[in-house]
Amino acid sequence: MAKAAKTAIKKDPKLAAEAKNYTKVIKAVRSPKTGSYTFKETIMHKDKVKDYLANVK
């Protein structure tokens, strides 16, 4: 499936331009129970990254 989506983005320049505005954000968060780190991953618009990182707990 990923191959088909990749092909669709290459054929439509508008979709390719819009896809470049998204980024994958990974934040390490400490678990309150064990004290070890867990990772929260999301894909979001690049303009909302700073707000997300400030509010993730």
mmJSON file of the N, C-alpha and C atoms, coordinates in Angstrom:
{"data_MODEL":{"atom_site":{
"group_PDB":["ATOM","ATOM","ATOM","ATOM","ATOM","ATOM","ATOM","ATOM","ATOM","ATOM","ATOM","ATOM","ATOM","ATOM","ATOM","ATOM","ATOM","ATOM","ATOM","ATOM","ATOM","ATOM","ATOM","ATOM","ATOM","ATOM","ATOM","ATOM","ATOM","ATOM","ATOM","ATOM","ATOM","ATOM","ATOM","ATOM","ATOM","ATOM","ATOM","ATOM","ATOM","ATOM","ATOM","ATOM","ATOM","ATOM","ATOM","ATOM","ATOM","ATOM","ATOM","ATOM","ATOM","ATOM","ATOM","ATOM","ATOM","ATOM","ATOM","ATOM","ATOM","ATOM","ATOM","ATOM","ATOM","ATOM","ATOM","ATOM","ATOM","ATOM","ATOM","ATOM","ATOM","ATOM","ATOM","ATOM","ATOM","ATOM","ATOM","ATOM","ATOM","ATOM","ATOM","ATOM","ATOM","ATOM","ATOM","ATOM","ATOM","ATOM","ATOM","ATOM","ATOM","ATOM","ATOM","ATOM","ATOM","ATOM","ATOM","ATOM","ATOM","ATOM","ATOM","ATOM","ATOM","ATOM","ATOM","ATOM","ATOM","ATOM","ATOM","ATOM","ATOM","ATOM","ATOM","ATOM","ATOM","ATOM","ATOM","ATOM","ATOM","ATOM","ATOM","ATOM","ATOM","ATOM","ATOM","ATOM","ATOM","ATOM","ATOM","ATOM","ATOM","ATOM","ATOM","ATOM","ATOM","ATOM","ATOM","ATOM","ATOM","ATOM","ATOM","ATOM","ATOM","ATOM","ATOM","ATOM","ATOM","ATOM","ATOM","ATOM","ATOM","ATOM","ATOM","ATOM","ATOM","ATOM","ATOM","ATOM","ATOM","ATOM","ATOM","ATOM","ATOM","ATOM","ATOM","ATOM","ATOM","ATOM","ATOM"],
"id":[1,2,3,4,5,6,7,8,9,10,11,12,13,14,15,16,17,18,19,20,21,22,23,24,25,26,27,28,29,30,31,32,33,34,35,36,37,38,39,40,41,42,43,44,45,46,47,48,49,50,51,52,53,54,55,56,57,58,59,60,61,62,63,64,65,66,67,68,69,70,71,72,73,74,75,76,77,78,79,80,81,82,83,84,85,86,87,88,89,90,91,92,93,94,95,96,97,98,99,100,101,102,103,104,105,106,107,108,109,110,111,112,113,114,115,116,117,118,119,120,121,122,123,124,125,126,127,128,129,130,131,132,133,134,135,136,137,138,139,140,141,142,143,144,145,146,147,148,149,150,151,152,153,154,155,156,157,158,159,160,161,162,163,164,165,166,167,168,169,170,171],
"type_symbol":["N","C","C","N","C","C","N","C","C","N","C","C","N","C","C","N","C","C","N","C","C","N","C","C","N","C","C","N","C","C","N","C","C","N","C","C","N","C","C","N","C","C","N","C","C","N","C","C","N","C","C","N","C","C","N","C","C","N","C","C","N","C","C","N","C","C","N","C","C","N","C","C","N","C","C","N","C","C","N","C","C","N","C","C","N","C","C","N","C","C","N","C","C","N","C","C","N","C","C","N","C","C","N","C","C","N","C","C","N","C","C","N","C","C","N","C","C","N","C","C","N","C","C","N","C","C","N","C","C","N","C","C","N","C","C","N","C","C","N","C","C","N","C","C","N","C","C","N","C","C","N","C","C","N","C","C","N","C","C","N","C","C","N","C","C","N","C","C","N","C","C"],
"label_atom_id":["N","CA","C","N","CA","C","N","CA","C","N","CA","C","N","CA","C","N","CA","C","N","CA","C","N","CA","C","N","CA","C","N","CA","C","N","CA","C","N","CA","C","N","CA","C","N","CA","C","N","CA","C","N","CA","C","N","CA","C","N","CA","C","N","CA","C","N","CA","C","N","CA","C","N","CA","C","N","CA","C","N","CA","C","N","CA","C","N","CA","C","N","CA","C","N","CA","C","N","CA","C","N","CA","C","N","CA","C","N","CA","C","N","CA","C","N","CA","C","N","CA","C","N","CA","C","N","CA","C","N","CA","C","N","CA","C","N","CA","C","N","CA","C","N","CA","C","N","CA","C","N","CA","C","N","CA","C","N","CA","C","N","CA","C","N","CA","C","N","CA","C","N","CA","C","N","CA","C","N","CA","C","N","CA","C","N","CA","C","N","CA","C","N","CA","C","N","CA","C"],
"label_alt_id":[null,null,null,null,null,null,null,null,null,null,null,null,null,null,null,null,null,null,null,null,null,null,null,null,null,null,null,null,null,null,null,null,null,null,null,null,null,null,null,null,null,null,null,null,null,null,null,null,null,null,null,null,null,null,null,null,null,null,null,null,null,null,null,null,null,null,null,null,null,null,null,null,null,null,null,null,null,null,null,null,null,null,null,null,null,null,null,null,null,null,null,null,null,null,null,null,null,null,null,null,null,null,null,null,null,null,null,null,null,null,null,null,null,null,null,null,null,null,null,null,null,null,null,null,null,null,null,null,null,null,null,null,null,null,null,null,null,null,null,null,null,null,null,null,null,null,null,null,null,null,null,null,null,null,null,null,null,null,null,null,null,null,null,null,null,null,null,null,null,null,null],
"label_comp_id":["MET","MET","MET","ALA","ALA","ALA","LYS","LYS","LYS","ALA","ALA","ALA","ALA","ALA","ALA","LYS","LYS","LYS","THR","THR","THR","ALA","ALA","ALA","ILE","ILE","ILE","LYS","LYS","LYS","LYS","LYS","LYS","ASP","ASP","ASP","PRO","PRO","PRO","LYS","LYS","LYS","LEU","LEU","LEU","ALA","ALA","ALA","ALA","ALA","ALA","GLU","GLU","GLU","ALA","ALA","ALA","LYS","LYS","LYS","ASN","ASN","ASN","TYR","TYR","TYR","THR","THR","THR","LYS","LYS","LYS","VAL","VAL","VAL","ILE","ILE","ILE","LYS","LYS","LYS","ALA","ALA","ALA","VAL","VAL","VAL","ARG","ARG","ARG","SER","SER","SER","PRO","PRO","PRO","LYS","LYS","LYS","THR","THR","THR","GLY","GLY","GLY","SER","SER","SER","TYR","TYR","TYR","THR","THR","THR","PHE","PHE","PHE","LYS","LYS","LYS","GLU","GLU","GLU","THR","THR","THR","ILE","ILE","ILE","MET","MET","MET","HIS","HIS","HIS","LYS","LYS","LYS","ASP","ASP","ASP","LYS","LYS","LYS","VAL","VAL","VAL","LYS","LYS","LYS","ASP","ASP","ASP","TYR","TYR","TYR","LEU","LEU","LEU","ALA","ALA","ALA","ASN","ASN","ASN","VAL","VAL","VAL","LYS","LYS","LYS"],
"label_asym_id":["A","A","A","A","A","A","A","A","A","A","A","A","A","A","A","A","A","A","A","A","A","A","A","A","A","A","A","A","A","A","A","A","A","A","A","A","A","A","A","A","A","A","A","A","A","A","A","A","A","A","A","A","A","A","A","A","A","A","A","A","A","A","A","A","A","A","A","A","A","A","A","A","A","A","A","A","A","A","A","A","A","A","A","A","A","A","A","A","A","A","A","A","A","A","A","A","A","A","A","A","A","A","A","A","A","A","A","A","A","A","A","A","A","A","A","A","A","A","A","A","A","A","A","A","A","A","A","A","A","A","A","A","A","A","A","A","A","A","A","A","A","A","A","A","A","A","A","A","A","A","A","A","A","A","A","A","A","A","A","A","A","A","A","A","A","A","A","A","A","A","A"],
"label_entity_id":["1","1","1","1","1","1","1","1","1","1","1","1","1","1","1","1","1","1","1","1","1","1","1","1","1","1","1","1","1","1","1","1","1","1","1","1","1","1","1","1","1","1","1","1","1","1","1","1","1","1","1","1","1","1","1","1","1","1","1","1","1","1","1","1","1","1","1","1","1","1","1","1","1","1","1","1","1","1","1","1","1","1","1","1","1","1","1","1","1","1","1","1","1","1","1","1","1","1","1","1","1","1","1","1","1","1","1","1","1","1","1","1","1","1","1","1","1","1","1","1","1","1","1","1","1","1","1","1","1","1","1","1","1","1","1","1","1","1","1","1","1","1","1","1","1","1","1","1","1","1","1","1","1","1","1","1","1","1","1","1","1","1","1","1","1","1","1","1","1","1","1"],
"label_seq_id":[1,1,1,2,2,2,3,3,3,4,4,4,5,5,5,6,6,6,7,7,7,8,8,8,9,9,9,10,10,10,11,11,11,12,12,12,13,13,13,14,14,14,15,15,15,16,16,16,17,17,17,18,18,18,19,19,19,20,20,20,21,21,21,22,22,22,23,23,23,24,24,24,25,25,25,26,26,26,27,27,27,28,28,28,29,29,29,30,30,30,31,31,31,32,32,32,33,33,33,34,34,34,35,35,35,36,36,36,37,37,37,38,38,38,39,39,39,40,40,40,41,41,41,42,42,42,43,43,43,44,44,44,45,45,45,46,46,46,47,47,47,48,48,48,49,49,49,50,50,50,51,51,51,52,52,52,53,53,53,54,54,54,55,55,55,56,56,56,57,57,57],
"pdbx_PDB_ins_code":[null,null,null,null,null,null,null,null,null,null,null,null,null,null,null,null,null,null,null,null,null,null,null,null,null,null,null,null,null,null,null,null,null,null,null,null,null,null,null,null,null,null,null,null,null,null,null,null,null,null,null,null,null,null,null,null,null,null,null,null,null,null,null,null,null,null,null,null,null,null,null,null,null,null,null,null,null,null,null,null,null,null,null,null,null,null,null,null,null,null,null,null,null,null,null,null,null,null,null,null,null,null,null,null,null,null,null,null,null,null,null,null,null,null,null,null,null,null,null,null,null,null,null,null,null,null,null,null,null,null,null,null,null,null,null,null,null,null,null,null,null,null,null,null,null,null,null,null,null,null,null,null,null,null,null,null,null,null,null,null,null,null,null,null,null,null,null,null,null,null,null],
"Cartn_x":[0.794,0.0,0.838,1.908,2.737,3.283,3.544,4.072,3.04,1.774,0.727,0.577,0.656,0.523,1.696,2.873,4.055,3.912,3.401,3.209,2.166,1.109,0.057,0.601,1.476,2.045,2.952,3.714,4.614,3.848,2.672,1.911,1.213,0.837,0.113,1.023,1.478,2.396,1.783,0.466,-0.173,-0.078,-0.275,-0.155,1.286,2.233,3.638,4.017,3.526,3.822,3.188,1.984,1.3,1.968,2.454,3.099,4.386,5.04,6.278,6.024,4.777,4.438,4.227,4.288,4.07,5.39,5.488,6.7,6.357,7.258,7.067,7.784,7.05,7.598,7.706,8.892,9.117,9.582,8.877,9.22,9.424,10.525,10.784,10.066,9.262,8.483,8.791,9.061,9.386,8.113,8.103,6.956,6.888,5.738,5.64,5.731,5.339,5.358,6.77,7.472,8.757,9.949,9.752,10.859,11.612,11.241,11.904,11.253,11.927,11.422,10.563,9.507,8.691,8.703,8.315,8.348,6.95,6.58,5.309,5.63,5.011,5.247,3.941,4.01,2.862,3.354,2.462,2.727,1.792,2.371,1.566,2.126,1.35,1.755,2.925,3.87,5.096,4.865,3.759,3.474,3.017,2.572,2.039,3.027,4.246,5.226,5.597,5.886,6.306,5.221,3.971,2.867,2.742,2.897,2.794,3.891,5.119,6.232,6.128,5.545,5.384,4.306,3.315,2.181,2.187,3.094,3.115,3.671,2.962,3.421,3.538],
"Cartn_y":[-1.193,0.0,1.259,1.275,2.471,2.821,1.808,2.055,2.804,2.45,3.124,4.569,4.821,6.189,7.044,6.471,7.182,7.587,6.669,6.928,8.023,8.016,9.027,10.416,10.534,11.837,12.333,11.45,11.865,12.355,11.797,12.178,13.519,13.876,15.12,16.107,17.158,18.097,18.823,19.01,19.668,18.803,17.501,16.592,16.531,16.557,16.515,17.758,18.91,20.152,20.145,19.626,19.574,18.559,17.468,16.424,16.943,17.888,18.433,19.304,19.665,20.489,19.661,18.346,17.471,16.867,16.633,16.067,15.065,14.136,13.154,13.664,13.742,14.262,13.113,12.94,11.897,12.582,12.327,12.936,11.843,11.909,10.968,11.472,10.596,10.959,9.948,10.427,9.542,8.951,7.635,6.926,7.165,7.568,7.807,6.518,5.382,4.12,3.554,3.419,2.736,3.681,4.896,5.834,5.701,4.729,4.564,5.479,5.642,6.515,5.747,6.382,5.886,6.97,6.597,7.547,7.75,9.001,9.341,9.855,9.225,9.598,10.088,11.183,11.692,12.316,12.385,13.08,14.28,15.458,16.676,17.749,18.796,19.925,20.623,21.084,21.645,22.921,23.615,24.83,24.546,23.333,22.999,22.241,22.055,21.237,21.858,23.146,23.785,23.701,23.908,23.815,22.395,21.414,20.019,19.647,20.015,19.68,20.369,21.543,22.251,21.61,20.948,20.435,18.933,18.183,16.729,16.388,15.487,15.067,13.583],
"Cartn_z":[0.0,0.0,0.0,0.732,0.793,-0.58,-1.363,-2.698,-3.547,-3.438,-4.205,-3.759,-2.469,-1.964,-2.421,-2.426,-2.874,-4.335,-5.134,-6.553,-6.762,-5.982,-6.12,-5.813,-4.826,-4.479,-5.598,-6.218,-7.285,-8.506,-8.764,-9.953,-9.788,-8.574,-8.341,-7.609,-8.261,-7.614,-6.414,-6.414,-5.274,-4.023,-4.188,-3.048,-2.548,-3.449,-3.063,-2.277,-2.703,-1.988,-0.606,-0.486,0.809,1.737,1.203,2.023,2.657,2.032,2.588,3.814,4.065,5.225,6.484,6.389,7.54,7.991,9.291,9.842,10.941,11.192,12.25,13.491,14.595,15.842,16.832,17.42,18.419,19.697,20.787,22.075,23.109,23.846,24.931,26.178,26.78,27.959,29.055,30.243,31.36,31.953,32.125,32.688,34.194,34.712,36.163,36.991,36.432,37.177,37.31,36.182,36.196,36.147,35.72,35.591,34.279,33.465,32.174,31.145,30.048,28.997,28.005,27.563,26.465,25.392,24.206,23.104,22.543,22.339,21.708,20.311,19.323,17.928,17.302,16.603,15.859,14.556,13.615,12.362,12.34,12.181,12.25,11.318,11.172,10.344,11.017,10.229,10.791,11.606,11.39,12.148,13.58,13.863,15.182,16.071,15.607,16.338,17.682,17.724,18.973,20.039,19.658,20.617,21.152,20.29,20.693,21.689,21.38,22.262,23.614,23.653,24.918,25.798,25.191,25.947,26.18,25.588,25.752,27.124,27.81,29.148,29.203],
"occupancy":[1.0,1.0,1.0,1.0,1.0,1.0,1.0,1.0,1.0,1.0,1.0,1.0,1.0,1.0,1.0,1.0,1.0,1.0,1.0,1.0,1.0,1.0,1.0,1.0,1.0,1.0,1.0,1.0,1.0,1.0,1.0,1.0,1.0,1.0,1.0,1.0,1.0,1.0,1.0,1.0,1.0,1.0,1.0,1.0,1.0,1.0,1.0,1.0,1.0,1.0,1.0,1.0,1.0,1.0,1.0,1.0,1.0,1.0,1.0,1.0,1.0,1.0,1.0,1.0,1.0,1.0,1.0,1.0,1.0,1.0,1.0,1.0,1.0,1.0,1.0,1.0,1.0,1.0,1.0,1.0,1.0,1.0,1.0,1.0,1.0,1.0,1.0,1.0,1.0,1.0,1.0,1.0,1.0,1.0,1.0,1.0,1.0,1.0,1.0,1.0,1.0,1.0,1.0,1.0,1.0,1.0,1.0,1.0,1.0,1.0,1.0,1.0,1.0,1.0,1.0,1.0,1.0,1.0,1.0,1.0,1.0,1.0,1.0,1.0,1.0,1.0,1.0,1.0,1.0,1.0,1.0,1.0,1.0,1.0,1.0,1.0,1.0,1.0,1.0,1.0,1.0,1.0,1.0,1.0,1.0,1.0,1.0,1.0,1.0,1.0,1.0,1.0,1.0,1.0,1.0,1.0,1.0,1.0,1.0,1.0,1.0,1.0,1.0,1.0,1.0,1.0,1.0,1.0,1.0,1.0,1.0],
"B_iso_or_equiv":[0.0,0.0,0.0,0.0,0.0,0.0,0.0,0.0,0.0,0.0,0.0,0.0,0.0,0.0,0.0,0.0,0.0,0.0,0.0,0.0,0.0,0.0,0.0,0.0,0.0,0.0,0.0,0.0,0.0,0.0,0.0,0.0,0.0,0.0,0.0,0.0,0.0,0.0,0.0,0.0,0.0,0.0,0.0,0.0,0.0,0.0,0.0,0.0,0.0,0.0,0.0,0.0,0.0,0.0,0.0,0.0,0.0,0.0,0.0,0.0,0.0,0.0,0.0,0.0,0.0,0.0,0.0,0.0,0.0,0.0,0.0,0.0,0.0,0.0,0.0,0.0,0.0,0.0,0.0,0.0,0.0,0.0,0.0,0.0,0.0,0.0,0.0,0.0,0.0,0.0,0.0,0.0,0.0,0.0,0.0,0.0,0.0,0.0,0.0,0.0,0.0,0.0,0.0,0.0,0.0,0.0,0.0,0.0,0.0,0.0,0.0,0.0,0.0,0.0,0.0,0.0,0.0,0.0,0.0,0.0,0.0,0.0,0.0,0.0,0.0,0.0,0.0,0.0,0.0,0.0,0.0,0.0,0.0,0.0,0.0,0.0,0.0,0.0,0.0,0.0,0.0,0.0,0.0,0.0,0.0,0.0,0.0,0.0,0.0,0.0,0.0,0.0,0.0,0.0,0.0,0.0,0.0,0.0,0.0,0.0,0.0,0.0,0.0,0.0,0.0,0.0,0.0,0.0,0.0,0.0,0.0],
"pdbx_formal_charge":[null,null,null,null,null,null,null,null,null,null,null,null,null,null,null,null,null,null,null,null,null,null,null,null,null,null,null,null,null,null,null,null,null,null,null,null,null,null,null,null,null,null,null,null,null,null,null,null,null,null,null,null,null,null,null,null,null,null,null,null,null,null,null,null,null,null,null,null,null,null,null,null,null,null,null,null,null,null,null,null,null,null,null,null,null,null,null,null,null,null,null,null,null,null,null,null,null,null,null,null,null,null,null,null,null,null,null,null,null,null,null,null,null,null,null,null,null,null,null,null,null,null,null,null,null,null,null,null,null,null,null,null,null,null,null,null,null,null,null,null,null,null,null,null,null,null,null,null,null,null,null,null,null,null,null,null,null,null,null,null,null,null,null,null,null,null,null,null,null,null,null],
"auth_seq_id":[1,1,1,2,2,2,3,3,3,4,4,4,5,5,5,6,6,6,7,7,7,8,8,8,9,9,9,10,10,10,11,11,11,12,12,12,13,13,13,14,14,14,15,15,15,16,16,16,17,17,17,18,18,18,19,19,19,20,20,20,21,21,21,22,22,22,23,23,23,24,24,24,25,25,25,26,26,26,27,27,27,28,28,28,29,29,29,30,30,30,31,31,31,32,32,32,33,33,33,34,34,34,35,35,35,36,36,36,37,37,37,38,38,38,39,39,39,40,40,40,41,41,41,42,42,42,43,43,43,44,44,44,45,45,45,46,46,46,47,47,47,48,48,48,49,49,49,50,50,50,51,51,51,52,52,52,53,53,53,54,54,54,55,55,55,56,56,56,57,57,57],
"auth_comp_id":["MET","MET","MET","ALA","ALA","ALA","LYS","LYS","LYS","ALA","ALA","ALA","ALA","ALA","ALA","LYS","LYS","LYS","THR","THR","THR","ALA","ALA","ALA","ILE","ILE","ILE","LYS","LYS","LYS","LYS","LYS","LYS","ASP","ASP","ASP","PRO","PRO","PRO","LYS","LYS","LYS","LEU","LEU","LEU","ALA","ALA","ALA","ALA","ALA","ALA","GLU","GLU","GLU","ALA","ALA","ALA","LYS","LYS","LYS","ASN","ASN","ASN","TYR","TYR","TYR","THR","THR","THR","LYS","LYS","LYS","VAL","VAL","VAL","ILE","ILE","ILE","LYS","LYS","LYS","ALA","ALA","ALA","VAL","VAL","VAL","ARG","ARG","ARG","SER","SER","SER","PRO","PRO","PRO","LYS","LYS","LYS","THR","THR","THR","GLY","GLY","GLY","SER","SER","SER","TYR","TYR","TYR","THR","THR","THR","PHE","PHE","PHE","LYS","LYS","LYS","GLU","GLU","GLU","THR","THR","THR","ILE","ILE","ILE","MET","MET","MET","HIS","HIS","HIS","LYS","LYS","LYS","ASP","ASP","ASP","LYS","LYS","LYS","VAL","VAL","VAL","LYS","LYS","LYS","ASP","ASP","ASP","TYR","TYR","TYR","LEU","LEU","LEU","ALA","ALA","ALA","ASN","ASN","ASN","VAL","VAL","VAL","LYS","LYS","LYS"],
"auth_asym_id":["A","A","A","A","A","A","A","A","A","A","A","A","A","A","A","A","A","A","A","A","A","A","A","A","A","A","A","A","A","A","A","A","A","A","A","A","A","A","A","A","A","A","A","A","A","A","A","A","A","A","A","A","A","A","A","A","A","A","A","A","A","A","A","A","A","A","A","A","A","A","A","A","A","A","A","A","A","A","A","A","A","A","A","A","A","A","A","A","A","A","A","A","A","A","A","A","A","A","A","A","A","A","A","A","A","A","A","A","A","A","A","A","A","A","A","A","A","A","A","A","A","A","A","A","A","A","A","A","A","A","A","A","A","A","A","A","A","A","A","A","A","A","A","A","A","A","A","A","A","A","A","A","A","A","A","A","A","A","A","A","A","A","A","A","A","A","A","A","A","A","A"],
"auth_atom_id":["N","CA","C","N","CA","C","N","CA","C","N","CA","C","N","CA","C","N","CA","C","N","CA","C","N","CA","C","N","CA","C","N","CA","C","N","CA","C","N","CA","C","N","CA","C","N","CA","C","N","CA","C","N","CA","C","N","CA","C","N","CA","C","N","CA","C","N","CA","C","N","CA","C","N","CA","C","N","CA","C","N","CA","C","N","CA","C","N","CA","C","N","CA","C","N","CA","C","N","CA","C","N","CA","C","N","CA","C","N","CA","C","N","CA","C","N","CA","C","N","CA","C","N","CA","C","N","CA","C","N","CA","C","N","CA","C","N","CA","C","N","CA","C","N","CA","C","N","CA","C","N","CA","C","N","CA","C","N","CA","C","N","CA","C","N","CA","C","N","CA","C","N","CA","C","N","CA","C","N","CA","C","N","CA","C","N","CA","C","N","CA","C","N","CA","C","N","CA","C"],
"pdbx_PDB_model_num":[1,1,1,1,1,1,1,1,1,1,1,1,1,1,1,1,1,1,1,1,1,1,1,1,1,1,1,1,1,1,1,1,1,1,1,1,1,1,1,1,1,1,1,1,1,1,1,1,1,1,1,1,1,1,1,1,1,1,1,1,1,1,1,1,1,1,1,1,1,1,1,1,1,1,1,1,1,1,1,1,1,1,1,1,1,1,1,1,1,1,1,1,1,1,1,1,1,1,1,1,1,1,1,1,1,1,1,1,1,1,1,1,1,1,1,1,1,1,1,1,1,1,1,1,1,1,1,1,1,1,1,1,1,1,1,1,1,1,1,1,1,1,1,1,1,1,1,1,1,1,1,1,1,1,1,1,1,1,1,1,1,1,1,1,1,1,1,1,1,1,1]
}}}
